[in-house]
Amino acid sequence: MNLNQITIPVKDIERAITFYEGLGLTLIVKALPDYARFECNEGQSTFSLHQTDVPLHNTDTWIYFEVEKLHEKVAELVQKGYLFEELPSDKS
């Protein structure tokens, strides 16, 4: 079985598009104002956003992306202005 797609709700879809493009995802569908879909750079999965007016909570969705060179990617994102609650650290 292969994971095809995950869709998450967002309040501001255009702001979310900018955020995820900045992470390096490739926008493949832009159906404003309701929907956007991204292609992951590796594998076959896609990632989608849908506009919602329902109140969202910080604990509703957790998304994990993997990158080979984590420290370099984080440095790149910090240079772009992304903020991290916690920077990566090597742990046993």
Secondary structure as UniProt FT lines:
FT   STRAND          5..10
FT   HELIX           13..23
FT   STRAND          26..31
FT   TURN            32..34
FT   STRAND          35..39
FT   STRAND          46..51
FT   TURN            58..59
FT   HELIX           70..80
//
